[in-house]
Amino acid sequence: MKEKVLVAYGSTNGSTAEIADYVGEVLAEEGLAVDVRSASDVTDLASYGAVVLGGGLYGGRWHRDTRRFARRHRNALAERPVWLFSSGPLDPSASERDIPPAPGVQRVMNRIGPRGHLTFGGRLEGDVKGRIARMIVNSGKGGDYRDFEQIGTWATMVARDLAVPEG
Ligand SMILES: Cc1cc2nc3c(=O)[nH]c(=O)nc-3n(C[C@H](O)[C@H](O)[C@H](O)COP(=O)(O)O)c2cc1C
């Protein structure tokens, strides 16, 4: 693919942003031109040949920036190769089994027809934003469940898929 790949994310506490950065690094290592940007900063997809879109999960939904991005750019997304990811579970489940997309994410998938979706483990620890988030951390239920080996394997697969000329 000659055009750039956009990796866009919605993240409140930074962990999904770090996943997006890592996906971007792997795509670049595989020879693709990549921009990694907050979903709220992207106004136009015209210069991008493909999109990886991810969001942290909050209350069974994607982060608001990811939902808005998917809504605003739905036509452009439907015309491009798209890969989606979610990050959330604060336990090892996402490393152990395939966690299906949340219902709202599934509706986005039905609309834009992405090439795939994967749920990664999340992270909630340290100085987090929000009362519920602080309660989770203070009760000892937080932690970092992101599996960078799993993320790297997925990103390599995405990169190789995008490197194949279409048609
Ligand atoms: C208020 C709140 C609601 C959450 N809801 C979900 C959820 O519905 N499903 C899930 O898997 N994880 C949920 N999580 C965990 C977050 O998705 C996880 O911490 C994620 O890594 C946060 O991403 P971010 O750091 O990019 O904001 C929730 C966390 C908080 C604080």
The ligand as an SDF file (V2000), in Angstrom:
LIG
                    3D

 31 33  0  0  0  0  0  0  0  0999 V2000
  -15.9120    3.4500   34.4220 C   0  0  0  0  0  0  0  0  0  0  0  0
  -15.2270    2.3170   33.7090 C   0  0  0  0  0  0  0  0  0  0  0  0
  -16.0020    1.4580   32.9120 C   0  0  0  0  0  0  0  0  0  0  0  0
  -15.3800    0.3690   32.2580 C   0  0  0  0  0  0  0  0  0  0  0  0
  -16.1490   -0.4610   31.5040 N   0  0  0  0  0  0  0  0  0  0  0  0
  -15.5810   -1.5160   30.8790 C   0  0  0  0  0  0  0  0  0  0  0  0
  -16.3550   -2.4130   30.0970 C   0  0  0  0  0  0  0  0  0  0  0  0
  -17.5660   -2.2450   29.9370 O   0  0  0  0  0  0  0  0  0  0  0  0
  -15.7410   -3.4610   29.5040 N   0  0  0  0  0  0  0  0  0  0  0  0
  -14.4030   -3.6850   29.6540 C   0  0  0  0  0  0  0  0  0  0  0  0
  -13.8930   -4.6700   29.1180 O   0  0  0  0  0  0  0  0  0  0  0  0
  -13.6170   -2.8340   30.3660 N   0  0  0  0  0  0  0  0  0  0  0  0
  -14.1770   -1.7690   30.9850 C   0  0  0  0  0  0  0  0  0  0  0  0
  -13.3960   -0.8970   31.7220 N   0  0  0  0  0  0  0  0  0  0  0  0
  -11.9380   -1.0540   31.7200 C   0  0  0  0  0  0  0  0  0  0  0  0
  -11.2910   -0.1220   30.6940 C   0  0  0  0  0  0  0  0  0  0  0  0
  -11.7780   -0.4060   29.4230 O   0  0  0  0  0  0  0  0  0  0  0  0
   -9.7730   -0.2930   30.6920 C   0  0  0  0  0  0  0  0  0  0  0  0
   -9.2670    0.2440   31.8610 O   0  0  0  0  0  0  0  0  0  0  0  0
   -9.1210    0.3200   29.4610 C   0  0  0  0  0  0  0  0  0  0  0  0
   -7.8000   -0.1610   29.3490 O   0  0  0  0  0  0  0  0  0  0  0  0
   -9.1270    1.8450   29.5310 C   0  0  0  0  0  0  0  0  0  0  0  0
   -8.5830    2.3710   28.3600 O   0  0  0  0  0  0  0  0  0  0  0  0
   -7.8770    3.8090   28.3280 P   0  0  0  0  0  0  0  0  0  0  0  0
   -6.7340    3.7840   29.3310 O   0  0  0  0  0  0  0  0  0  0  0  0
   -7.3950    3.9390   26.9390 O   0  0  0  0  0  0  0  0  0  0  0  0
   -8.9050    4.8260   28.6700 O   0  0  0  0  0  0  0  0  0  0  0  0
  -13.9780    0.1670   32.3820 C   0  0  0  0  0  0  0  0  0  0  0  0
  -13.2280    1.0640   33.1690 C   0  0  0  0  0  0  0  0  0  0  0  0
  -13.8340    2.1130   33.8220 C   0  0  0  0  0  0  0  0  0  0  0  0
  -12.9960    3.0550   34.6290 C   0  0  0  0  0  0  0  0  0  0  0  0
  1  2  1  0
  2  3  1  0
  2 30  2  0
  3  4  2  0
  4  5  1  0
  4 28  1  0
  5  6  2  0
  6  7  1  0
  6 13  1  0
  7  8  2  0
  7  9  1  0
  9 10  1  0
 10 11  2  0
 10 12  1  0
 12 13  2  0
 13 14  1  0
 14 15  1  0
 14 28  1  0
 15 16  1  0
 16 17  1  0
 16 18  1  0
 18 19  1  0
 18 20  1  0
 20 21  1  0
 20 22  1  0
 22 23  1  0
 23 24  1  0
 24 25  2  0
 24 26  1  0
 24 27  1  0
 28 29  2  0
 29 30  1  0
 30 31  1  0
M  END
$$$$
